[in-house]
């Protein structure tokens, strides 16, 4: 096998890989042996037709495609070992020559790892993240705990009020005609949850148990079912159950029931401590992300599209694996949501680009600062992986092999680079306007 590398624009390259006539002959013979039993020729039993006769009848190229498919994977892997460039995409293969007695030539167009020109990466300025915990935040956490420990009381002597848990029957009509998906029986609905279209839940307030009520609403203009968007509708409803939550008293008894503490004051202090620890932990992650974003913004690199596409496919595979862990296949998910693989790939593109930029930039920082992964670092990482997978450390090493070990060592260097960037970032207090904007953003996310 021989290899030629031609560098193209935008960090692409064309590998020309040539396989000798002897290897091609072996692949052709293998293709013949595999397929001879499927070919019928008068005067010969199946599987007994000579190869020369088959090639004469159907043309010498009859076994070329299968021979090429046999040769390409192994030849390409050998080319990767021989190539001094770092290839970061799946190959685009094209056969350029195949002829018995002469050999086999194909090309593989691939993306090469882009060079990164770092800007400022040491001492980048980022906003300081506030880790103080307010009394309101403490009380909000305690109220959440009260909610989870509330008991439900069946109500029979009053109408529906905001916050009630109800069970309803309903059927919706537009222009007097029932529409598909507009009917429900024994449907659980918390009043004020916003689960239904605007105005629906509010209209049930004041309705008595087992009372028939017409709820008049208008579907939003951007409603997902376009045939209903913007149209007025009437829902005929019956409230079949009314329940309300009774929260436990906020006292020492409550504190002793939900925690290891005897008094409410001790419990509050522990809640505040836990919130502070969580905020500090979250702030560390946010600081690292903000510092990395600042370094990426200062760097320049030319990322080939093929590299992005390969990363998108890897992320789609990860997405599929996560779906399977939840008991659903990617195909089922796409069927339920009405999206296809191309749409998912497009949705993943911004994340793929961000992932690539982060890894390239951190790799460049690691190289600039001569950050290395020691054998001790590797052993510690193997120990963590072994615990996570419930395996022996030696077995993890065996499964990784040399290629896997190289990848783990690279990951360790990337982590060290991210810690370096974060540790050297300079924090400053954001302006009041920016702080309010971020606060509003976090509230919206919640």
Beta strands, then each sheet from edge to edge (+ up, - down):
strand 1: 2-7
strand 2: 12-19
strand 3: 92-99
strand 4: 103-111
strand 5: 116-117
strand 6: 125-127
strand 7: 151-154
strand 8: 165-174
strand 9: 177-190
strand 10: 212-218
strand 11: 232-246
strand 12: 300-301
strand 13: 426-428
sheet 1: 1+ 2- 4+ 3-
sheet 2: 5+ 12-
sheet 3: 6+ 13+
sheet 4: 7+ 11- 8+ 9-
sheet 5: 7+ 11- 10+
end
